Amino acid sequence: MTQPTLFSFIFFLTNLLVSGKHIPTTLQGPFHPITIHFDPSLRRGSDDIPMDDPRLKKNVTSMFPEQIALALCTPTSMWVSWVTGDAQIGPNVTALDPTSVASEVWYGKESGKYSSKKRGNATVYSQLYPFEGLFNYTSAIIHHVRIDGLEPETKYYYRCGDSSLPAMSEEHVFETLPLPAQNSYPRRIAVIGDLGLTRNSSTTIDHLSKNDPSLILMVGDLTYANQYLTTGGKGVPCFSCAFPDAPIRETYQPRWDGWGRYMEPLVSRVPMMVIEGNHEIEPQAAGITFKSYLTRFAVPAKESGSSSNLYYSFDAGGVHFIMLGAYVDYNSTGAQYAWLKEDLRKVDRTVTPWLVAAWHPPWYNSYSSHYQEFECMRQEMEQLLYHYGVDIVFSGHVHAYERMNRVYNYTLDACGPIYITVGDGGNIEKVDVDHADEPGKCPSQGDNMPEIGGVCHLNFSSGPAKGNFCWDRQPEWSAYRESSFGHGILEVLNSTYALWSWHRNQDTYKEDSPGDQIYIVRQPDICSPSTSLKGNNESEQVKGAAVSAKCLCVLLLFMVAFVIYQLLLCD
């Protein structure tokens, strides 16, 4: 047993003895599938927060910064982004001049004392609809400044804006993450998806903030600005149902500004890393897509060797994150696949032992909604991720929670990733409650068509669902599923153990114990790139023997720890 594993077991046993609560580990899996159905005493959704809510209204004047946000760039640098000026919306709009105001960040390690100053870039974007009766939009000025030379695990104070006007923000503060290293990890990583801006979204963010994360992972579908007409009004759960005659999928871009203001108190102090979802596509008549998303968010694409802001990677302590784009070419002959292969090849697991991937639509999903929607992407990319030993995959898209057993190619596999769906942020489209394995709930193969990409729906070729499009029971690879809004917290303890906790929104008003919790355990000794693709009986026997040996070690260690604990009690 390696030293990190020994330390992790001591932590695990201490937690058990002190708290009296048993938290399972993935070493005990695969688990028997569990379903928690939607609580009928709750509402499935809520309306959007209106734009005249004080949290969404602009509360600064002139060219003072607003919508301030942070994002990681490299282990020693950070993006600071903000917005100045006034957006325009109407039949005729004129873009602001982004050179009319400077982009400055002052920062330092003491409050009120800023030893460093950096300048960056500013830009604007327009969302144009050449259709009668539709409004156009042009944004306020969006600033991105990269500040560097940051020391790890250090508190920094900063202000942003244009000092020549003068129009500088109030002082904000953030704390840098540890440098990439085998035993250095962010304190807590919050994971949310499909957030929107409803009363439920507000509860999610309030609950998440209480859990005090040091990093936020946002797995797509941020604002749901495309649930509106360009003229505003009331957002709807289903755009095509409410507006069947719309000439294009419209958006009300001021919702982006309201969302930025609402999120500022959190993301101006905690970096948020984003990946696009289908609600960020926002097509314009000229065939332009993702304009708002690509302009508003700074990500380390160039720093990670990517040619597109729609996919990139970054390090956070001893975790290497890969953010993949599901709505851009993901085929094995394309640029994203080539970038992914090279990025995976360069990962040094002695420096960043944990490998976590995220993209918007899930590959493994037992809900009726979006069932097998991105099967093409899975068929193109899954083998590559499995070969390089990806540990955890986070997705959204489905508006519910689901955690899988370790799985590869729809087969239980001790070396497969743990796939987790957290598309339950609280958006206006409401929580998903139907499961594909329930009578009458299996979608047809003509349902769940992706907005971008091919269709590869298939019938299962083996197992209990052989020959069928859907299972007749909860699939064996689905460990736990629940129809509730919430968010997740990942706490990486060392190079082999991480604690995953999923928090229901409604539990924030109670004792606030996690709805689902498990220790995710890496097994690099039996799941390395050199062994993970063997797939023969001999390798399976080796895996089984190794797991059995570990289980014996766990039992012996538990017995020793229990004896020591009893002796301490006697003293």
N, C-alpha and C positions, 0 to 999 in steps of 0.2 A: 504494500500500500504506500503510495507516494505521500510526501509530507503535506502538500496542500489538501489531499483527500483526508488525511488524519485530522487536520485542523477543522475541516468542514464537518466531519463527523462529531467532533467535540462540540462545535457550535450547535449542531443539530440536537445532540443529546442534552446539552445545557438548556436549549430552548424548550425541549420536551419536559425536562424535570422542573424547570422554573415556572413555565406557563401552564403545564398540565395539558396542553393542546398538542395533539399529534398532527403534524403536517406531512402528507405523503411525499414521496420522491418519485421521480420517473423511473428509478431503478425497480420500483414495485410494479410498474406497468407491464403490459398494457392493462388498462383499467376497464371494468365493465361499464358500458355506456350509461350515462345518467342524463335525463331530461327534466328540467324544471320549467313547467309551462307558465305562460303569462298570468300574472296575478290580476284577476278580473276587477279587483277593488281599485286598480290604478287605471289611469287614462293611457291609451296607446300613444298619444302624442299631444302636442300643444301648439298654439299659434306662435308665429314669430314675434319677437319683441319689436314694437313699432319704432320707426325712425325718430320719433319725438321723445323717446326715452332718454333721460339725462346721460345714460351710459353710452348712447350711440350718437348723441349730438356733438358737434364741434364746440369745444369749450376754450379754444385759444383764438387770438386775434391776429390779423395781418399774416406775416410770414413766420410766425412762431411754429416750432415743430409739434407734430401730433402723430399718433399711430406709431410710436417708437417701438422697435422690436430688435431682438438679438438673434443671431444664428452663428453656429460654429463654422470656422473656416479651416484652420489647421490647429494642431495642438497648442500653438502659441499665438494664434490670431483669432479675431472675432469680427463678424459683420455687424454693423449698427445701421439700421434702416429707419427712415421716418418720412413723413409727408408734410409739405408746406403749401400754402396757398389754397385756392378754392377750385374744386372741380366744377365743370359746367355740364348741364344736361338740358336737352331741348332739340327742336328741329334743326337748328343751326348752332354749331359750337366752334370756338376758336381755341386752338391749343395754346397753353401758356409756354413761355420761353424758359426752359430749364436752366439756362445760363444766367438768368436774372437774379439768382440767389445762390450763395455758396453752400458747399457741403463740408462742414467741419465737425470733428469730434475732439473734445478736450478730455483727457483721462489721466488718472494717477491713483496712487495707493493710499492717499489721504484725502478725507473729505475737504472740499474747497481748494485743494492744491493739485493742479493738473500739470504734471511734469512733461506730458507728451501731447502733441497735437497732430492730427492727420486730416487730410482732405480726400474727398472721393468724387463720385460722379452723381449726376442728377439726370432724370429723364421724365417723359410723360408718355401716355399711350391714349389711344382713342378706340372706342367701341362704336362702329358705324353701321347703320341699318338703312339702306336706300329703299325703304318701303313706306308708302303713304301712311301717315298716322303714327309711325314709330319714332321714338326719341333717340338721338345720338348722345354720346357721352365722351368727354375728354377729361382726363384725370388732373388732379393737382400735381405738383412737382414731387417726384419720388426720389429719395436720396439713398445711396448705399456707400458706406465708408468702411474700409477694412482697417482695423486697428491691430497692430502687431507688437512683438516684443513682450508679450504677456507672460508672466510667471505662473507656474501651475499652482492650483489650490490657493489662490490669492484673491482678496477682495479688491475690486477696482471701482472707483467713483468716476462718473462721466457726465458730460453735457454735450448736446449736439445742436446744430443750427448754423446761423451765419452771424459771426461776431461783428461784422461791419455794419449791420443794419441799425442797432444790434437786435438780434432775435435768437437768443440761445435758450434752450430748454432748462427746466429745473434740473437739479442734480439727481441722477439715478445711480444705482449700484448693482453690480453683479459679482459672482465669484467664479473664477476659472476652474476647469476640471483638471484632474491629475493627468500627467503625461502618459502616453502609452507605455504600459509595463505589465508584467505578468500578474502582479498583485496590487494594482492600482485601478480603482473603478469609481465611476460616478456614484454619488450617494444613493440617489433614487432616480430612475428613468420613468417618466410618465408616458403612457401610450394611449392615444385617443384617435378616433376616426369618425367621419361623417357627423361633424359637430353641429354645423348650422348656427342659428341664433334664436332659439326658442326659449321658453321658460325652462324646459328640460335641459337645454344646452347650458343655461345659466347655473343650474344645479350641478351639472357635471364639472364646470370650471371651478365653482366654489368648493366642491368636494375634493377635486384634484389639488387645488391650492392648499387646502388643509394638510394634504399629504406631503407638502414641501419638497417637490422634485428639484433636482439640479439640472435636468435636461428633459425636454418634451419632444416626443416623436408623434407627428401628426400624419396619419396614413391616408390622407386624401379626403375630398369633399368637405371644403372648409366653410363657405358662406351660404351656399344654396341661393345665390343671387339669381340663378336661372329658374327659380320657381315663381318669377314675377314677369309682368309685362314691362316693356321699357319705360312706360309712363308711371310705373310704381303701383300704388294701390295695395291690395292684400295678397300676400303670398299664398300659394296653394300646395297641397300635398302631391297633386298629379297635374303637371303642366298640360300634357296632351289631352287630359280629360276635361280640364277647365277651359282650355283655349284651343279647340280642335282646328280652328281656321287660321291660326297664327302662321304667317309666311315663313318663319324661321324660329328656332328655339331662342326666345328673347331672354334678356337679362335686365335687371335693374341694378346698374353698377354702383349706385350710392350704398347698397348693402355691403359692398366690400369696405367702404370707408367706415360705415357703422361697426362692422366686425373688427376692423383694425383698432378703432377707439375702444371697443369693449375689451379686447384682448390686451391692450397696452399695459395695464397694471401688472399683469403676469409676465408677458413676454419681453418687457423692458428690463426685467431682472433675471429671467430664466431663458436661455437660448431654446428656440423651437426649430426643429428640423422638419421640413415638409416634403411630401411627395404628392403629385397630382392625382386627382380622381376624375371620374366622368363629369362631375358638375363643374370642373374647371375648364372643360373644353371650350365652351362659350363660342360657338362658330359665328363668324361674320360673313357677310355676303361675298366678300372677296376670297373666301376660303381660308381666312386667317383664323387660327385657333389658339387657345391658351394665352391670349394677350395679357389679360389682367394678372394671371398667375405668374407668368414669366417676368413681368415688369415689377411686380410688387415684392417678390421674394429673392433674396440673395442666397445662393447655395454654393458649396465648394466644388462646382463641376470642373472648372479648369484645373484646380488644385489636385483633383483626383483623376485627371487624364481624360475626362469626358468631354465630348464635343457638344453636349446638350445639357441644359438645365433640367431636363425631364428625367435624367438619371445621373447618379453620382454616388460617391462613397465618402466616409469620414471616420476618424477614430475618436473615441471618447474613453480615455483611459485604456484599459486592456480589452476594449470591445471595438471590433471593426464592423461598422454598419454599411450595408449596401442598400441603396434606395433605387428600386427599379421602376421603369415606366411601362405601364400596361397599355397606354394609349399612344405609343410610338412603336415603330417596328421592333419586334422582339424575336424575329426569326433567326435561326442559326447562321444565316448568311449575311445578317445585317450588322450595322455599326454598334448597336447596343450590346449584342451578344459578344462581339469581338472585344469590346471594352470590358464586359463582365468577366470573360475568360482571363484576360490579362490582369484585371484587378484581383481576382481570386488567386491567380498564380503568384502574385507579389505579396500576399498576406503572410506575415511571419507569425505563426501561432505561438512562438516562444515569447513574443512581445504583446500580441493581441490574441490571447487564447480563444476568446469568444468571437463567433462570427454570426451576426444577426442580419437578416434581410427583411425588407419591407416593401410592399407595393399595395396598390389599392384593392383590386378584386381578388378574393381568395381562390386558391386552387382546390382546396378541400372544404366542402360546404354541404351540410345536410338539410339546409333550409330550402323551401321551394323557391324563394327569391334568389335570383342570379345563379341557380343551380347549373353547374357545368358551363357557365358562361365563358370562362377563360380557360377552357380545356386545351385550346391550341397553344396558349402560352405555357401551360404546364408541360405539354408534350415537347416543346422546343427547349425548355430551360431546366426542367427538374433534374435530369441526370447530371448536369454540370454542377448544380448546387449540392447535390447528394455526394458527388465525387469529392468535392472539396470540404465536405463535413460541415455544412451550415447547421448551426445549433437550433436557432429559433427563427420563425418567419411570422411577421405581423401583417395583417391585412384588415380592411374594413369592408365597405360596399354593402354587405348584408347588415341590416339594422338590428342586430342581436349579438349575443356573445356565444362563442364556441371555441373550445380547446380540444385539439386532437391528441390521440396517442401518437407515438412515433410511427411515421408512415412513409413509404416510398412506393410510387406507382400503384397506389390503392391497396398496398399490402403492408401489414404490420411489420416493422423493421426496427430493430434495436438501434440502428445507426441513422435512421431517418430524422429529419428535423421535427421539432414540436411546432405545429402550425396553430396560430391563435388568431381568431377573428374578433375585432373590437370595433365594429361599425355601429356601435350603440351610443354615440355621443349625445344624441338627443334631437336630431334635425326634424324639420317639418314633415318629412315623409312618413313618420311614425315607426314604431317598433315592428319588426317582423315576427310573426307568431306561427306560421305554417311550416311544417316539415315535409320534405319530399317523400319520406317513407310512410306518411300517414295516408289512410284510405282517401282517395279522391284528390290528393294534394300533389301527386307527381306531375311535374310540368311535361308538356309535350316537347318533342325534340325541335319544334319550331318556335318555342318560347326562349326567353333569355338570350337575346341576340346582342352581342357587344356593339357599342357605338363605333368602335374602331377595331379592326382585326377580323380574322376569320372565324368560322364556326366548325368545331370538331367534336360535337356531341357524340357520345359512344355508349353502347351497352357494355356492361361489365363482362369480362371474359373468364373470370374465376371467382371462387368464393360463394357465399350464400346468395349473392345477387346475380350469379352467372346468367347471362343471356338477357338481363333486364336493364332498363335505363335507370330505375330507382330501386333501392332496397325496400323490403317489406317490414323493416324494423330499423332502429337507429343503427347506422353502420358501425362496424367494430372499430373503425379508425376514429370515430367521434367519441371522445372520452366524456365531455361535459358540455351541455348546451342549455342556454337560458334566455328567455325573451325579456330582457330588462335593459334600461339605459344604465350606463356606467363608464368606468375607465379602468385602466390597469397600471400597476406599478411593478417595475422590474428592479430588483436589488441584487446586483452581482456581488457575491460574497468573496469569491476567490477564483482561481483558474478552472475550477470544476463544478462549483455549486452557485446557483442563482435562485432567489426566491421570487416567484411570480404570484401576485395578488390581484384579483379582479374585484372591484368595489362597485356594488349596485348603488344607484343614486338614492333610492329610498332608504338605504341603510345609514345615510348621513344623519338622519333624524333619530336613529336608534343607538344601539351600542357601537355601531360602525365596525363590525367584524367583517372581513372579506367574504364575498359570496363564493369565490373559488380561490384556492391557494395550493401551491405545490412547489417543491424544490425541483428545479430542472437541473439534472446532473449530466455533465459531459463525461464521456468515456473515451478519451483520446487514445488509450492503449489498445482498444479494440475497434475504434472507429476512425481510423486515419485514412487519408486518400489512397494509401497503398492497399488497404483492405476493404474499403467500403463498396467496391464494385465487383468483388469476387462472385458473390451471389451463389456459391455452391454449398453443398451439404457440409463439406469439411469446415468452411468458414463459419457456417451457422453453429456447428458443434463447438468450435473454438469460442465463439461469442457466448454460447450457453455455459460453457465451462468457466469462462472468465467471470460472467455474471454470478454464477453459483459460488465461485471462490470469494467474490466481493461480498455476497450475502453472508457467507460464513464469517468473514472478517468483521462485518457489521455486527453480527450476533455476538461474537466474542468481545468486541470492543464495548458493546452495550452492557454486557455482563460485568466487565471490569469497571466501567463507569458507574454502574449501579452500586457495586460493592463499595467503591470509593465514596459515593454519595452517602450511603448508609453509615459509613465510618465517620464521615464529617458530621452527620446528624448526632451520632453518639457523643462526639467531642463537645 
